[in-house]
Amino acid sequence: DTGVSQNPRHKITKRGQNVTFRCDPISEHNRLYWYRQTLGQGPEFLTYFQNEAQLEKSRLLSDRFSAERPKGSFSTLEIQRTEQGDSAMYLCASSLGDIGQQPQHFGDGTRLSIL
Amino acid sequence: AQTVTQSQPEMSVQEAETVTLSCTYDTSENNYYLFWYKQPPSRQMILVIRQEAYKQQNATENRFSVNFQKAAKSFSLKISDSQLGDTAMYFCAFTLSAGSGYALNFGKGTSLLVTP
């Protein structure tokens, strides 16, 4: 169990640029989640995948955001035309099946700063 | 919609003492799970303890225990024999048992400082 891996750890970009984050879940975990955490707040749910299918998206996920999980393995989260309000920590978590048996395991996150 | 409220933004406790962190939640559902997560300064979220709503017995994990009051929709975390390594943000979280993909709803967190 190598844990959930997220890359990059930090991303600084200018407003209007596109950014892409990657998450590698724990192997054999079929569920993958993206959360956003702003300073002084708890994480907020963005979207989740079961295998390669994106099953739920939060209203926080505007049309500038897109997430993929090809082949049900790693996932990418892309933000197009970044805005100041996108500055946050983006957390990825993975789990196996029923949360009653397996909790969500979180990565270290990607901190996005918009200049 | 389910909401989670943590009314204590910051708390402090001396090493070896006991501290209780409060959490209340709001839901009309009957089956759900509650969690306490710890987020140390390194920022990785770590599960501390989990409670199934259908279980009346309070969950315990070593020095960590919960007081789950379903009727009051209260879920507090007690940390006994506090250690310096317990210093972290603590988040209370909620998820439904079905129908939501188990996405977690988090409170705003309580910053706990353990002092020597």
Contacts between the chains, C-beta under 8 A, distances in Angstrom:
chain1	res1	chain2	res2	distance
A	31	B	101	7.4
A	31	B	102	7.2
A	33	B	103	6.5
A	33	B	104	7.7
A	35	B	104	7.6
A	40	B	108	7.1
A	40	B	109	7.9
A	41	B	108	5.7
A	41	B	109	7.5
A	42	B	4	7.6
A	42	B	91	5.0
A	42	B	93	7.6
A	42	B	106	3.2
A	42	B	107	5.4
A	42	B	108	5.3
A	42	B	109	5.3
A	43	B	45	7.4
A	43	B	91	7.5
A	43	B	104	7.2
A	43	B	106	5.1
A	44	B	106	7.4
A	45	B	103	4.2
A	45	B	104	6.6
A	45	B	105	7.2
A	48	B	101	4.8
A	48	B	102	7.9
A	48	B	103	5.8
A	50	B	101	7.2
A	55	B	101	5.6
A	56	B	100	7.3
A	56	B	101	4.9
A	56	B	103	6.6
A	58	B	103	7.9
A	89	B	43	6.9
A	91	B	45	6.8
A	93	B	45	7.6
A	93	B	104	8.0
A	95	B	102	7.1
A	98	B	102	8.0
A	99	B	33	5.9
A	99	B	95	6.1
A	99	B	97	7.9
A	99	B	102	4.1
A	100	B	33	7.0
A	100	B	52	6.6
A	100	B	97	7.3
A	103	B	35	7.0
A	103	B	47	4.7
A	103	B	50	6.1
A	104	B	47	7.6
A	104	B	102	7.5
A	104	B	104	6.5
A	105	B	47	7.8
A	106	B	37	7.9
A	106	B	44	6.0
A	106	B	45	3.8
A	106	B	46	7.6
A	107	B	44	7.1
A	108	B	42	7.2
A	108	B	43	5.9
A	108	B	44	5.0
A	109	B	43	5.6
A	109	B	44	7.6
